[in-house]
Amino acid sequence: MELVDALTLFGAVAVGAMLMFYALESRSAHFVLAFAAACLASSSYGFLQGAWPFGVVEAVWCVVALRRWWHRQLGRTAQLF
């Protein structure tokens, strides 16, 4: 029986992190940023694995999450003043 290769393990961890951080996003802007990083890792996995449509979609999700994180940061700053 063959063990899972490193690329498959990397992809599974990246997608698992996306799921976990997405579920925790309402708790903190840090989780939104972590979700963006997990999307970037998942996008990298897609490109490395040869599934470029998956890589493109995950890269778009990364940009969307970064934008949401940025707007949450601006909202927090605006509340301080």
Secondary structure, 3 states (H helix, E strand, C coil): CCCCCHHHHHHHHHHHHHHHHHHHHHHCHHHHHHHHHHHHHHHHHHHHHCCHHHHHHHHHHHHHHHHHHHHHHHHHHHHHC
